[in-house]
Amino acid sequence: MQAKVADRPRVSFESDNIWTRLESCKIVARAHGWHPNDIIHFSEEVLIAFSYEEAMAIIEREFEVAQPRG
């Protein structure tokens, strides 16, 4: 499932809440044509992460995370 770095979809977040971030990732993944099974696998991987940092590492592996403005 891991794409080349240049091919990762770009996602930005308005919240630090990991569940809200996961939902944003799922929306972006659908918009980029990910197969539903890949979205399910990615979601499960984030959900079972041991910590917030581990969950964010998984997100950053699959998505280019836009830095907040300001």
PyMOL Python script that loads the backbone (N, CA, C, O; Angstrom):
from pymol import cmd

cmd.read_pdbstr("""\
ATOM      1  N   MET A   1       0.822  -1.189   0.000  1.00  0.00           N
ATOM      2  CA  MET A   1       0.000   0.000   0.000  1.00  0.00           C
ATOM      3  C   MET A   1       0.866   1.252   0.000  1.00  0.00           C
ATOM      4  O   MET A   1       0.445   2.270  -0.550  1.00  0.00           O
ATOM      5  N   GLN A   2       2.028   1.224   0.577  1.00  0.00           N
ATOM      6  CA  GLN A   2       2.848   2.425   0.698  1.00  0.00           C
ATOM      7  C   GLN A   2       3.229   2.936  -0.682  1.00  0.00           C
ATOM      8  O   GLN A   2       3.804   2.212  -1.494  1.00  0.00           O
ATOM      9  N   ALA A   3       2.899   4.191  -0.929  1.00  0.00           N
ATOM     10  CA  ALA A   3       3.183   4.824  -2.205  1.00  0.00           C
ATOM     11  C   ALA A   3       4.558   5.467  -2.174  1.00  0.00           C
ATOM     12  O   ALA A   3       5.161   5.639  -1.115  1.00  0.00           O
ATOM     13  N   LYS A   4       5.044   5.821  -3.367  1.00  0.00           N
ATOM     14  CA  LYS A   4       6.274   6.595  -3.417  1.00  0.00           C
ATOM     15  C   LYS A   4       6.038   7.923  -2.714  1.00  0.00           C
ATOM     16  O   LYS A   4       4.919   8.437  -2.718  1.00  0.00           O
ATOM     17  N   VAL A   5       7.067   8.473  -2.119  1.00  0.00           N
ATOM     18  CA  VAL A   5       6.931   9.704  -1.343  1.00  0.00           C
ATOM     19  C   VAL A   5       6.259  10.793  -2.167  1.00  0.00           C
ATOM     20  O   VAL A   5       5.386  11.495  -1.656  1.00  0.00           O
ATOM     21  N   ALA A   6       6.643  10.948  -3.423  1.00  0.00           N
ATOM     22  CA  ALA A   6       6.086  12.006  -4.259  1.00  0.00           C
ATOM     23  C   ALA A   6       4.606  11.772  -4.564  1.00  0.00           C
ATOM     24  O   ALA A   6       3.889  12.717  -4.892  1.00  0.00           O
ATOM     25  N   ASP A   7       4.145  10.533  -4.459  1.00  0.00           N
ATOM     26  CA  ASP A   7       2.767  10.199  -4.807  1.00  0.00           C
ATOM     27  C   ASP A   7       1.820  10.205  -3.618  1.00  0.00           C
ATOM     28  O   ASP A   7       0.635   9.905  -3.769  1.00  0.00           O
ATOM     29  N   ARG A   8       2.327  10.542  -2.437  1.00  0.00           N
ATOM     30  CA  ARG A   8       1.459  10.527  -1.261  1.00  0.00           C
ATOM     31  C   ARG A   8       0.435  11.654  -1.352  1.00  0.00           C
ATOM     32  O   ARG A   8       0.785  12.781  -1.702  1.00  0.00           O
ATOM     33  N   PRO A   9      -0.826  11.359  -1.039  1.00  0.00           N
ATOM     34  CA  PRO A   9      -1.830  12.426  -1.010  1.00  0.00           C
ATOM     35  C   PRO A   9      -1.510  13.432   0.090  1.00  0.00           C
ATOM     36  O   PRO A   9      -0.961  13.074   1.133  1.00  0.00           O
ATOM     37  N   ARG A  10      -1.853  14.671  -0.150  1.00  0.00           N
ATOM     38  CA  ARG A  10      -1.607  15.731   0.835  1.00  0.00           C
ATOM     39  C   ARG A  10      -2.847  15.888   1.705  1.00  0.00           C
ATOM     40  O   ARG A  10      -3.969  15.939   1.201  1.00  0.00           O
ATOM     41  N   VAL A  11      -2.634  15.965   3.014  1.00  0.00           N
ATOM     42  CA  VAL A  11      -3.733  16.121   3.963  1.00  0.00           C
ATOM     43  C   VAL A  11      -3.365  17.217   4.963  1.00  0.00           C
ATOM     44  O   VAL A  11      -2.200  17.375   5.328  1.00  0.00           O
ATOM     45  N   SER A  12      -4.367  17.963   5.394  1.00  0.00           N
ATOM     46  CA  SER A  12      -4.148  18.963   6.434  1.00  0.00           C
ATOM     47  C   SER A  12      -5.170  18.742   7.534  1.00  0.00           C
ATOM     48  O   SER A  12      -6.231  18.160   7.310  1.00  0.00           O
ATOM     49  N   PHE A  13      -4.837  19.210   8.715  1.00  0.00           N
ATOM     50  CA  PHE A  13      -5.684  18.959   9.873  1.00  0.00           C
ATOM     51  C   PHE A  13      -6.040  20.260  10.574  1.00  0.00           C
ATOM     52  O   PHE A  13      -5.219  21.173  10.669  1.00  0.00           O
ATOM     53  N   GLU A  14      -7.274  20.336  11.063  1.00  0.00           N
ATOM     54  CA  GLU A  14      -7.717  21.478  11.854  1.00  0.00           C
ATOM     55  C   GLU A  14      -7.702  21.156  13.341  1.00  0.00           C
ATOM     56  O   GLU A  14      -7.872  22.044  14.176  1.00  0.00           O
ATOM     57  N   SER A  15      -7.499  19.892  13.670  1.00  0.00           N
ATOM     58  CA  SER A  15      -7.570  19.448  15.059  1.00  0.00           C
ATOM     59  C   SER A  15      -6.373  18.558  15.377  1.00  0.00           C
ATOM     60  O   SER A  15      -5.806  17.925  14.487  1.00  0.00           O
ATOM     61  N   ASP A  16      -5.997  18.516  16.649  1.00  0.00           N
ATOM     62  CA  ASP A  16      -4.956  17.598  17.102  1.00  0.00           C
ATOM     63  C   ASP A  16      -5.532  16.231  17.471  1.00  0.00           C
ATOM     64  O   ASP A  16      -4.778  15.296  17.740  1.00  0.00           O
ATOM     65  N   ASN A  17      -6.841  16.109  17.485  1.00  0.00           N
ATOM     66  CA  ASN A  17      -7.496  14.863  17.848  1.00  0.00           C
ATOM     67  C   ASN A  17      -7.208  13.789  16.799  1.00  0.00           C
ATOM     68  O   ASN A  17      -7.490  13.981  15.616  1.00  0.00           O
ATOM     69  N   ILE A  18      -6.648  12.663  17.232  1.00  0.00           N
ATOM     70  CA  ILE A  18      -6.229  11.620  16.292  1.00  0.00           C
ATOM     71  C   ILE A  18      -7.415  11.020  15.540  1.00  0.00           C
ATOM     72  O   ILE A  18      -7.269  10.635  14.380  1.00  0.00           O
ATOM     73  N   TRP A  19      -8.575  10.931  16.170  1.00  0.00           N
ATOM     74  CA  TRP A  19      -9.748  10.354  15.498  1.00  0.00           C
ATOM     75  C   TRP A  19     -10.230  11.284  14.385  1.00  0.00           C
ATOM     76  O   TRP A  19     -10.626  10.830  13.312  1.00  0.00           O
ATOM     77  N   THR A  20     -10.193  12.592  14.655  1.00  0.00           N
ATOM     78  CA  THR A  20     -10.565  13.571  13.632  1.00  0.00           C
ATOM     79  C   THR A  20      -9.556  13.537  12.492  1.00  0.00           C
ATOM     80  O   THR A  20      -9.928  13.652  11.324  1.00  0.00           O
ATOM     81  N   ARG A  21      -8.294  13.381  12.829  1.00  0.00           N
ATOM     82  CA  ARG A  21      -7.262  13.292  11.802  1.00  0.00           C
ATOM     83  C   ARG A  21      -7.450  12.042  10.945  1.00  0.00           C
ATOM     84  O   ARG A  21      -7.286  12.091   9.726  1.00  0.00           O
ATOM     85  N   LEU A  22      -7.789  10.933  11.579  1.00  0.00           N
ATOM     86  CA  LEU A  22      -8.030   9.701  10.831  1.00  0.00           C
ATOM     87  C   LEU A  22      -9.186   9.890   9.855  1.00  0.00           C
ATOM     88  O   LEU A  22      -9.101   9.447   8.709  1.00  0.00           O
ATOM     89  N   GLU A  23     -10.252  10.532  10.283  1.00  0.00           N
ATOM     90  CA  GLU A  23     -11.398  10.771   9.398  1.00  0.00           C
ATOM     91  C   GLU A  23     -10.998  11.625   8.196  1.00  0.00           C
ATOM     92  O   GLU A  23     -11.438  11.369   7.075  1.00  0.00           O
ATOM     93  N   SER A  24     -10.167  12.638   8.430  1.00  0.00           N
ATOM     94  CA  SER A  24      -9.670  13.479   7.333  1.00  0.00           C
ATOM     95  C   SER A  24      -8.860  12.640   6.348  1.00  0.00           C
ATOM     96  O   SER A  24      -9.003  12.789   5.134  1.00  0.00           O
ATOM     97  N   CYS A  25      -8.019  11.766   6.870  1.00  0.00           N
ATOM     98  CA  CYS A  25      -7.214  10.894   6.011  1.00  0.00           C
ATOM     99  C   CYS A  25      -8.092   9.983   5.170  1.00  0.00           C
ATOM    100  O   CYS A  25      -7.820   9.781   3.986  1.00  0.00           O
ATOM    101  N   LYS A  26      -9.136   9.435   5.765  1.00  0.00           N
ATOM    102  CA  LYS A  26     -10.026   8.541   5.023  1.00  0.00           C
ATOM    103  C   LYS A  26     -10.734   9.286   3.899  1.00  0.00           C
ATOM    104  O   LYS A  26     -10.916   8.734   2.813  1.00  0.00           O
ATOM    105  N   ILE A  27     -11.133  10.524   4.142  1.00  0.00           N
ATOM    106  CA  ILE A  27     -11.785  11.334   3.104  1.00  0.00           C
ATOM    107  C   ILE A  27     -10.816  11.591   1.950  1.00  0.00           C
ATOM    108  O   ILE A  27     -11.177  11.441   0.782  1.00  0.00           O
ATOM    109  N   VAL A  28      -9.585  11.978   2.284  1.00  0.00           N
ATOM    110  CA  VAL A  28      -8.580  12.245   1.256  1.00  0.00           C
ATOM    111  C   VAL A  28      -8.250  10.960   0.490  1.00  0.00           C
ATOM    112  O   VAL A  28      -8.106  10.986  -0.733  1.00  0.00           O
ATOM    113  N   ALA A  29      -8.131   9.854   1.198  1.00  0.00           N
ATOM    114  CA  ALA A  29      -7.831   8.575   0.545  1.00  0.00           C
ATOM    115  C   ALA A  29      -8.928   8.208  -0.460  1.00  0.00           C
ATOM    116  O   ALA A  29      -8.629   7.792  -1.579  1.00  0.00           O
ATOM    117  N   ARG A  30     -10.192   8.360  -0.065  1.00  0.00           N
ATOM    118  CA  ARG A  30     -11.299   8.083  -0.997  1.00  0.00           C
ATOM    119  C   ARG A  30     -11.212   8.984  -2.225  1.00  0.00           C
ATOM    120  O   ARG A  30     -11.399   8.534  -3.356  1.00  0.00           O
ATOM    121  N   ALA A  31     -10.924  10.269  -1.983  1.00  0.00           N
ATOM    122  CA  ALA A  31     -10.837  11.237  -3.086  1.00  0.00           C
ATOM    123  C   ALA A  31      -9.694  10.891  -4.047  1.00  0.00           C
ATOM    124  O   ALA A  31      -9.761  11.207  -5.235  1.00  0.00           O
ATOM    125  N   HIS A  32      -8.656  10.247  -3.534  1.00  0.00           N
ATOM    126  CA  HIS A  32      -7.512   9.865  -4.364  1.00  0.00           C
ATOM    127  C   HIS A  32      -7.653   8.454  -4.936  1.00  0.00           C
ATOM    128  O   HIS A  32      -6.717   7.930  -5.540  1.00  0.00           O
ATOM    129  N   GLY A  33      -8.806   7.851  -4.747  1.00  0.00           N
ATOM    130  CA  GLY A  33      -9.081   6.568  -5.383  1.00  0.00           C
ATOM    131  C   GLY A  33      -8.491   5.351  -4.724  1.00  0.00           C
ATOM    132  O   GLY A  33      -8.318   4.320  -5.374  1.00  0.00           O
ATOM    133  N   TRP A  34      -8.173   5.445  -3.429  1.00  0.00           N
ATOM    134  CA  TRP A  34      -7.683   4.263  -2.731  1.00  0.00           C
ATOM    135  C   TRP A  34      -8.762   3.188  -2.753  1.00  0.00           C
ATOM    136  O   TRP A  34      -9.955   3.489  -2.696  1.00  0.00           O
ATOM    137  N   HIS A  35      -8.342   1.962  -2.835  1.00  0.00           N
ATOM    138  CA  HIS A  35      -9.266   0.835  -2.750  1.00  0.00           C
ATOM    139  C   HIS A  35      -9.843   0.793  -1.329  1.00  0.00           C
ATOM    140  O   HIS A  35      -9.115   1.035  -0.366  1.00  0.00           O
ATOM    141  N   PRO A  36     -11.137   0.489  -1.183  1.00  0.00           N
ATOM    142  CA  PRO A  36     -11.742   0.441   0.159  1.00  0.00           C
ATOM    143  C   PRO A  36     -10.997  -0.460   1.139  1.00  0.00           C
ATOM    144  O   PRO A  36     -10.910  -0.142   2.325  1.00  0.00           O
ATOM    145  N   ASN A  37     -10.462  -1.572   0.664  1.00  0.00           N
ATOM    146  CA  ASN A  37      -9.712  -2.456   1.562  1.00  0.00           C
ATOM    147  C   ASN A  37      -8.434  -1.796   2.078  1.00  0.00           C
ATOM    148  O   ASN A  37      -8.030  -2.029   3.218  1.00  0.00           O
ATOM    149  N   ASP A  38      -7.800  -0.973   1.243  1.00  0.00           N
ATOM    150  CA  ASP A  38      -6.604  -0.253   1.690  1.00  0.00           C
ATOM    151  C   ASP A  38      -6.956   0.772   2.761  1.00  0.00           C
ATOM    152  O   ASP A  38      -6.197   0.967   3.711  1.00  0.00           O
ATOM    153  N   ILE A  39      -8.103   1.426   2.612  1.00  0.00           N
ATOM    154  CA  ILE A  39      -8.550   2.394   3.611  1.00  0.00           C
ATOM    155  C   ILE A  39      -8.854   1.690   4.931  1.00  0.00           C
ATOM    156  O   ILE A  39      -8.506   2.194   5.999  1.00  0.00           O
ATOM    157  N   ILE A  40      -9.493   0.545   4.861  1.00  0.00           N
ATOM    158  CA  ILE A  40      -9.801  -0.231   6.065  1.00  0.00           C
ATOM    159  C   ILE A  40      -8.512  -0.653   6.757  1.00  0.00           C
ATOM    160  O   ILE A  40      -8.382  -0.506   7.972  1.00  0.00           O
ATOM    161  N   HIS A  41      -7.557  -1.175   5.992  1.00  0.00           N
ATOM    162  CA  HIS A  41      -6.288  -1.620   6.573  1.00  0.00           C
ATOM    163  C   HIS A  41      -5.551  -0.452   7.224  1.00  0.00           C
ATOM    164  O   HIS A  41      -5.051  -0.579   8.341  1.00  0.00           O
ATOM    165  N   PHE A  42      -5.484   0.686   6.529  1.00  0.00           N
ATOM    166  CA  PHE A  42      -4.836   1.875   7.068  1.00  0.00           C
ATOM    167  C   PHE A  42      -5.522   2.316   8.359  1.00  0.00           C
ATOM    168  O   PHE A  42      -4.849   2.609   9.347  1.00  0.00           O
ATOM    169  N   SER A  43      -6.842   2.364   8.359  1.00  0.00           N
ATOM    170  CA  SER A  43      -7.600   2.789   9.541  1.00  0.00           C
ATOM    171  C   SER A  43      -7.338   1.876  10.726  1.00  0.00           C
ATOM    172  O   SER A  43      -7.133   2.347  11.845  1.00  0.00           O
ATOM    173  N   GLU A  44      -7.344   0.575  10.486  1.00  0.00           N
ATOM    174  CA  GLU A  44      -7.077  -0.381  11.564  1.00  0.00           C
ATOM    175  C   GLU A  44      -5.671  -0.193  12.125  1.00  0.00           C
ATOM    176  O   GLU A  44      -5.460  -0.280  13.335  1.00  0.00           O
ATOM    177  N   GLU A  45      -4.715   0.064  11.242  1.00  0.00           N
ATOM    178  CA  GLU A  45      -3.337   0.258  11.689  1.00  0.00           C
ATOM    179  C   GLU A  45      -3.231   1.487  12.599  1.00  0.00           C
ATOM    180  O   GLU A  45      -2.548   1.447  13.622  1.00  0.00           O
ATOM    181  N   VAL A  46      -3.908   2.573  12.226  1.00  0.00           N
ATOM    182  CA  VAL A  46      -3.891   3.782  13.052  1.00  0.00           C
ATOM    183  C   VAL A  46      -4.609   3.513  14.377  1.00  0.00           C
ATOM    184  O   VAL A  46      -4.135   3.926  15.435  1.00  0.00           O
ATOM    185  N   LEU A  47      -5.739   2.829  14.319  1.00  0.00           N
ATOM    186  CA  LEU A  47      -6.535   2.589  15.527  1.00  0.00           C
ATOM    187  C   LEU A  47      -5.812   1.724  16.556  1.00  0.00           C
ATOM    188  O   LEU A  47      -6.025   1.899  17.756  1.00  0.00           O
ATOM    189  N   ILE A  48      -4.977   0.812  16.124  1.00  0.00           N
ATOM    190  CA  ILE A  48      -4.298  -0.069  17.080  1.00  0.00           C
ATOM    191  C   ILE A  48      -2.919   0.456  17.476  1.00  0.00           C
ATOM    192  O   ILE A  48      -2.197  -0.197  18.230  1.00  0.00           O
ATOM    193  N   ALA A  49      -2.559   1.623  16.973  1.00  0.00           N
ATOM    194  CA  ALA A  49      -1.265   2.218  17.329  1.00  0.00           C
ATOM    195  C   ALA A  49      -1.175   2.384  18.840  1.00  0.00           C
ATOM    196  O   ALA A  49      -2.164   2.688  19.506  1.00  0.00           O
ATOM    197  N   PHE A  50       0.011   2.182  19.360  1.00  0.00           N
ATOM    198  CA  PHE A  50       0.247   2.227  20.804  1.00  0.00           C
ATOM    199  C   PHE A  50       0.120   3.638  21.364  1.00  0.00           C
ATOM    200  O   PHE A  50      -0.318   3.827  22.498  1.00  0.00           O
ATOM    201  N   SER A  51       0.507   4.629  20.559  1.00  0.00           N
ATOM    202  CA  SER A  51       0.516   6.001  21.053  1.00  0.00           C
ATOM    203  C   SER A  51       0.113   6.964  19.942  1.00  0.00           C
ATOM    204  O   SER A  51       0.023   6.593  18.771  1.00  0.00           O
ATOM    205  N   TYR A  52      -0.124   8.196  20.338  1.00  0.00           N
ATOM    206  CA  TYR A  52      -0.429   9.261  19.382  1.00  0.00           C
ATOM    207  C   TYR A  52       0.725   9.401  18.385  1.00  0.00           C
ATOM    208  O   TYR A  52       0.495   9.544  17.184  1.00  0.00           O
ATOM    209  N   GLU A  53       1.938   9.360  18.871  1.00  0.00           N
ATOM    210  CA  GLU A  53       3.117   9.510  18.025  1.00  0.00           C
ATOM    211  C   GLU A  53       3.202   8.383  16.997  1.00  0.00           C
ATOM    212  O   GLU A  53       3.519   8.619  15.831  1.00  0.00           O
ATOM    213  N   GLU A  54       2.918   7.159  17.438  1.00  0.00           N
ATOM    214  CA  GLU A  54       2.942   6.023  16.518  1.00  0.00           C
ATOM    215  C   GLU A  54       1.847   6.168  15.470  1.00  0.00           C
ATOM    216  O   GLU A  54       2.073   5.891  14.292  1.00  0.00           O
ATOM    217  N   ALA A  55       0.665   6.598  15.891  1.00  0.00           N
ATOM    218  CA  ALA A  55      -0.436   6.799  14.948  1.00  0.00           C
ATOM    219  C   ALA A  55      -0.069   7.861  13.913  1.00  0.00           C
ATOM    220  O   ALA A  55      -0.348   7.696  12.725  1.00  0.00           O
ATOM    221  N   MET A  56       0.558   8.951  14.363  1.00  0.00           N
ATOM    222  CA  MET A  56       0.965  10.014  13.436  1.00  0.00           C
ATOM    223  C   MET A  56       2.065   9.530  12.491  1.00  0.00           C
ATOM    224  O   MET A  56       2.107   9.950  11.334  1.00  0.00           O
ATOM    225  N   ALA A  57       2.946   8.666  12.958  1.00  0.00           N
ATOM    226  CA  ALA A  57       3.988   8.115  12.086  1.00  0.00           C
ATOM    227  C   ALA A  57       3.361   7.294  10.965  1.00  0.00           C
ATOM    228  O   ALA A  57       3.829   7.339   9.828  1.00  0.00           O
ATOM    229  N   ILE A  58       2.313   6.552  11.274  1.00  0.00           N
ATOM    230  CA  ILE A  58       1.610   5.767  10.262  1.00  0.00           C
ATOM    231  C   ILE A  58       0.958   6.708   9.251  1.00  0.00           C
ATOM    232  O   ILE A  58       1.045   6.485   8.043  1.00  0.00           O
ATOM    233  N   ILE A  59       0.309   7.755   9.746  1.00  0.00           N
ATOM    234  CA  ILE A  59      -0.319   8.733   8.857  1.00  0.00           C
ATOM    235  C   ILE A  59       0.734   9.384   7.964  1.00  0.00           C
ATOM    236  O   ILE A  59       0.530   9.514   6.757  1.00  0.00           O
ATOM    237  N   GLU A  60       1.853   9.791   8.550  1.00  0.00           N
ATOM    238  CA  GLU A  60       2.899  10.461   7.785  1.00  0.00           C
ATOM    239  C   GLU A  60       3.583   9.535   6.786  1.00  0.00           C
ATOM    240  O   GLU A  60       4.165  10.005   5.808  1.00  0.00           O
ATOM    241  N   ARG A  61       3.521   8.241   7.015  1.00  0.00           N
ATOM    242  CA  ARG A  61       4.079   7.280   6.067  1.00  0.00           C
ATOM    243  C   ARG A  61       3.249   7.260   4.782  1.00  0.00           C
ATOM    244  O   ARG A  61       3.796   7.105   3.690  1.00  0.00           O
ATOM    245  N   GLU A  62       1.934   7.416   4.912  1.00  0.00           N
ATOM    246  CA  GLU A  62       1.034   7.293   3.772  1.00  0.00           C
ATOM    247  C   GLU A  62       0.588   8.622   3.173  1.00  0.00           C
ATOM    248  O   GLU A  62       0.145   8.669   2.025  1.00  0.00           O
ATOM    249  N   PHE A  63       0.703   9.705   3.945  1.00  0.00           N
ATOM    250  CA  PHE A  63       0.221  11.022   3.514  1.00  0.00           C
ATOM    251  C   PHE A  63       1.299  12.069   3.699  1.00  0.00           C
ATOM    252  O   PHE A  63       2.134  11.969   4.598  1.00  0.00           O
ATOM    253  N   GLU A  64       1.273  13.067   2.847  1.00  0.00           N
ATOM    254  CA  GLU A  64       2.085  14.255   3.045  1.00  0.00           C
ATOM    255  C   GLU A  64       1.244  15.191   3.918  1.00  0.00           C
ATOM    256  O   GLU A  64       0.196  15.668   3.481  1.00  0.00           O
ATOM    257  N   VAL A  65       1.685  15.450   5.116  1.00  0.00           N
ATOM    258  CA  VAL A  65       0.925  16.253   6.061  1.00  0.00           C
ATOM    259  C   VAL A  65       1.294  17.720   5.867  1.00  0.00           C
ATOM    260  O   VAL A  65       2.447  18.111   6.045  1.00  0.00           O
ATOM    261  N   ALA A  66       0.300  18.522   5.499  1.00  0.00           N
ATOM    262  CA  ALA A  66       0.514  19.952   5.307  1.00  0.00           C
ATOM    263  C   ALA A  66       0.701  20.627   6.658  1.00  0.00           C
ATOM    264  O   ALA A  66      -0.030  20.353   7.610  1.00  0.00           O
ATOM    265  N   GLN A  67       1.666  21.492   6.728  1.00  0.00           N
ATOM    266  CA  GLN A  67       1.914  22.232   7.963  1.00  0.00           C
ATOM    267  C   GLN A  67       0.872  23.333   8.115  1.00  0.00           C
ATOM    268  O   GLN A  67       0.490  23.967   7.131  1.00  0.00           O
ATOM    269  N   PRO A  68       0.411  23.565   9.346  1.00  0.00           N
ATOM    270  CA  PRO A  68      -0.607  24.606   9.560  1.00  0.00           C
ATOM    271  C   PRO A  68      -0.061  25.979   9.218  1.00  0.00           C
ATOM    272  O   PRO A  68       1.123  26.261   9.397  1.00  0.00           O
ATOM    273  N   ARG A  69      -0.941  26.816   8.729  1.00  0.00           N
ATOM    274  CA  ARG A  69      -0.551  28.200   8.413  1.00  0.00           C
ATOM    275  C   ARG A  69      -0.508  29.006   9.689  1.00  0.00           C
ATOM    276  O   ARG A  69      -1.205  28.718  10.661  1.00  0.00           O
ATOM    277  N   GLY A  70       0.333  30.027   9.657  1.00  0.00           N
ATOM    278  CA  GLY A  70       0.317  30.938  10.783  1.00  0.00           C
ATOM    279  C   GLY A  70       1.525  31.041  11.541  1.00  0.00           C
ATOM    280  O   GLY A  70       1.583  31.795  12.511  1.00  0.00           O
TER     281      GLY A  70
END
""", "prot")
cmd.dss("prot")
cmd.show_as("cartoon", "prot")
cmd.util.cbc("prot")
cmd.orient("prot")
